[in-house]
Amino acid sequence: MNEESEKDEETTKNEETGKPPRRSRRFLRYALVGLALLLLPVLTAETALRLNYTGDPAPGAHTRNRDALWLGHAWVDGRKTDKDVKALAHRLKDTGIRDLYVHAGPLEHDGTLPASAYPRARWLISALHSAAPRVRVQAWLGDKLAGESPDGLHLERAATRTAVVASARRILATGFEGAHFDLEPLHSGDRDYLSLLDDLRALTHAHHALLSVAAHQIDPLPAFHSFWGATTNHPKWWSQAYFGQVARRVDQIAVMSYDTMQPLESLYGGYVAQQTSLALEVTPDTTDLLMGLPFYHENRFGQWAHAETVPAAVRGVRLGLSRTDVDRTRFGVALYVDFAATEGDWRGYEEDWVVGS
């Protein structure tokens, strides 16, 4: 029988039995094997996160009274009143919140900051110092960076960095006790950012003020930011080494430990536990390390509200702290953000992190 006759016979038999041709079956097997090889690292990593969420936190893994809260722009643009300040002070009274990051920007793309962006800043600082004297009020400044598009802040330009420092100088003169920077998306290894932090720290320390930053998450797998950047052009994570370089240049570093793409509470909590441990390993004892809590609720790619909950995040923080450096004093959580928070978010923070401290 010739080859063509064999193929015809195979086709006839497959039609009779309902089976696909041999070549199709071979391709299907290869495709399934390839899919399994692609999914195996993901499934392994997710299993590790689930295991990371097991166990009991140490009894001392609670607030050190070094927590922080991000406040929206309404506090400095005239929408908030003395009544709102009193309500906020009452809310903060029995918590561990020490620092308030008040949105006073954003920066212009050239690094400047018009005074018109924060017209009620002096009133707010005075009112908060009167109603809640133990809290520190910092100016939260940020902008979109131009690393992934031409539109945005160009840190590689010396003139831009100089303008950012000048903006920080002016806003500290308003009475803020610190400058908190959130510049995104910031790629791992960015030397211009480190240079900017060196200049900012010289300024803030000369004014006896704090320098704090919002930080990207750390690679959950070695060099994961490089892989993600190559496949999506958005290297979301920082290397652990780069995180340490940033942490050594600031007084406070707050990890944005949300928008993690985790679909389940247990996986999200395990992820936060891992991030907490990774950050603790490279943050010096002289720097406050804060882990972000999701005080907001969205359902989109990157975040599922049913998974990224405050109780899951707090449990993850406590587990990571317990396993890595339970006696560390310069540690806390940072709540993002006041205007989107629910009573359930506040209850999760207070009952799971504050109570028992």
N, C-alpha and C positions, 0 to 999 in steps of 0.2 A: 504494500500500500504506500503511495507517495505522500509527501508532507501535506499537500493540499487536501488530499482525501482524508488524512488523519484529522485535519482541522475541521473539515465538514462533518466528519463523524462525531468529533467532540462537541461541535455546536448542536448537532441533532440530539445527542444524549443530554446535554445541558438543558435544551428546550423541553425535553421529555421529563427531566427530573426537577426542573425549576431552579437549578444551580447556576450561578454566574460562571462565565468561562474561566479557565485556569489562570490566565494572565490577570483577570480582574480580581480573582481571589488572592493572588500573590500580591498585587498592588494594595489590596485592602489590608492584608497582614502587615505589610511594610508600613502603611499609614498608621495602623493601630500601634505598632511598636514605636514609631516616631512620636506619636501623641503621648504614649506612656512615658517615653524618655523626657519629653518636655514637661509633663505634669509631675513627674517624680520629685524634682527639687522643690516645687511649690508645695506639694502634699507633705513632703518631709519638713519643710519650714513651718507650715501651718500646724502640723502635729507638735513640733517643738514649742510653738507659741501656746498651744492648748496645755501642754505639760507645764509650761512656765507659769500658768495661771493657778496651778494647784498648790496646796500647802497652806500654812497659816502664817500670817505676818507676825513679826515680833511684837511683844506688848508695847515697846517704846516707839514704834513706827507711827507717830502721830505728829501733829503740827509742832513746829519749833517757834511759832509766832513770827515767821518770816515770809508769810504768804503775800501774794499780790493780786490785784484786780485791774483788768483793763477797763477803762471808762470811755464812752463814746464822745463825739465832738460836741454834743448838746451841752456839755458841762462848761464849755468856754465860749459858746457863740451866742449866749443870751436866752436860750430856751429853758435853762434850769434856774430855780429860785432858791431863796433861803429855806423854804419848806422842803425842797428836794434834798438840800444838804443835810438838814436835820434827819430826814428819813434815811439817808445813806449812813449817817453817823450811827443811828440806832441799829441799822442792819449790821454794821461792822463791829459793834460793841463787844460781842461775845465770840468773835472769830479770831483767827490767827493772822488776819491781814495787816500787814505793816506798810506796804507800798501801794500807791495808786498810780497807774500809768494813764494819764489823761491825754486823749488824742488832741494834739494842738497843731497838727499839720493839715494836709500833707505838704512836704517840701515841693517846691517847683522843680522842674527837670534840670534846672541849672544849679540846684543846691540852695537857692535862696528861700526865705520864709517870710512872707509879708506879715506885718503886725496885725493886719485885718483878719488873719486866720484865727487869732485867739484874743478877741477884744475883751472878754470877761475873765481872763486868767488871773489877774491880781485879786479880783473879788473872790473867785473860787478858792484860791490858796488861803486867803485870809479867813474866809468862812469855814473852810475845812479845819484849819488850825484851831479855830475857836470851838467847833463842834466835836472834832475828833483829834485832839492834840497829839495822840501817839502815832498817827499815820504820817508818812512822808508822801509828798506830791511831786511826781515826776512828769515831765513833758514827753508824750509819746509822739515821735516823729517818724515818718516813713515815706516811701515812694516806690514806684515800680522801677526796677533796674532795666537797663537797655541791653542786657546780655543776650536775650532771646528775640529781641525785636529792636529796630532802630529808635523807637520812641521810648523815652524814659531817662533815668538818671545815669550818666556815664561816669562811673567811678574811676575809669582809667585816665580821666582828664584831671590834671592837678588843680586847675581852676575850679572845677566842680567840688573837689574835696575841700578846698580852701573855703568855698562858699558854705558848705555844710557846717564846717567848724564855726564860721562867723554866725550862722543861724543859731547854732547851739549856744554861743556866747550871749547873743541877744535874748534868747528865751530864758536862760539862767538868770539874766539881769531882771527879769520879770518877777522872780521869786521862787521859781521851781527849784526843788532840791535835788534834781537829777534830770538826766536826758536819757530817754529810752528809745532805741532805734530799731525799726523793723523795715529792712530793705529786702525786697524779694523780686524775682527769684535770684538768689545768691548762690553761685556755683562753688562747689568745694574747691579749695586751693586758691581762691581769689586773693592775690597779694595786695591789690589796691585797697580792698576792704580792711585788711590788717593794718595797712599804713594809715588809713583813715582812723581806725580805732586808737592807734598810738597817739595821733594828734588830738583826738577827742579826750582821751584819758588825761593827757597833760593839761588840757583846758579844765575839765571837770574837777580834777584834784586841786588845781590852783584856786578854784571857787569853792572848795570843800563840799563838792556835790558828787553825786553818784553817776556812773556810766553803766547803763544796762542795755541788753540787746535781746531781741527775740531770735531764736536760733532754729535752723532747720533740723530735722531728725537725722539720726546717725545711721549709716549703712546697716541694715538688718542682716545682711550677708556681706562678706568681704568684697570691697570694690563694687558694690551694687550700684552706686551712683554712676559709675562709668558705663555699666551695662545699660542702665535705664536711660542715660543720656544718649547713648548710641542708637537706641531703638525708638526713643520718643522725642529726642532733642530737648528734653527737660529733666536734667539730672537732679531730681527732687532732694536727694539725701546728701549729707556731708560725710566725708571719711571721719573716723573717730579721731585720727591725728589732727585733722583740721579743726574739728570741734574743740579739741584741747588748746590749739593755738589761739582761737577766739576767746575761750574761757579765761586764759591767762592774761588777757588784755582788758578785762572788764571787771566791774564790781559785782554784777549780777548777770546771769544768763538764763533765759527762760525758754525751755524747749517747747516748740509748737507741736505737742504730742497729740495731734488730732488730724483729721483728713488722712487717715491711714489705709483706706481701701479694705479694711477688715470687715467681713460680713456678719460676724457673731460677737456678742459681748465677751465670751471667753477668749476668743482670738484677739480682740482689741485689748483686753486687760493683760493678756500675756505679752502682747506687743509693747504696751506701756511699761510692763515690768522689765522687759529686755532693754528698752530705751533708757530707763532709769539707771540700770546697772552700767550700761555702756557710757552714759554721761558721767556717772559718779567716778568711774575709773580714770577719767582724764581731766576732771575739773579740780583745780587746786583748792585746798582747804580755805584759802583766803577769798574765794569767790562764792557768792550765793548761787546755788543751783536750784532752779525752780522748774517743776514739771507742769506743763499746761493741762488744764481741765476743760472739757468742751461744754461751756455754758451757752450753747446755741444748738439749733436743731435743723438740719438740712437732710435732704435725701437726693443724692446725686452721685455720679461717679467720684469716688474718693472718700465719701462719707455717707454712712447710713445711721440715722438717728437711733434706730433700735439697737445698734451695736455699740456706737460710741457714746456711752452713758457716763455720767459722773461716778456712780458707784463702781463701775468696771475700771475706770481710770484710777480712782483712789485706791482700790484694791491692788491694781498693778503697781502703782507707786509704792505702796507699803511693802509689797513682796520684793520689789527690786531694792528698796532701801534696806530691808531686813537681811537680804542675802549678800549685800555688797558693803555697806558702811552704815550700820544701824545707829551708831553713836555720832554720826556727823551732825554738827549743829547748824552749819550754814546751808540749810536745805529747806525747801518749801514747795508749795504748789501755786500756780498762777491761773486765775479764773478768766476765761475769755468767752463772753464779754458781757458787761452789765445790762445792756439794753435788750439782749436776747434771752436772758436767764429766766428760768421758771422757778416757782417755789420748790419744785422737786429737785432742781439742780442745787439750790441752796441747802436743802435738807440733806442731800447726799454728801455734800461737802462737810456740813456741820456735824452730822451724826457719825460719818465714817472716818473723818480726818481730824476734826477739832475735839469732839467728845472723847474723853479718856486720856487726853494729853496731860 
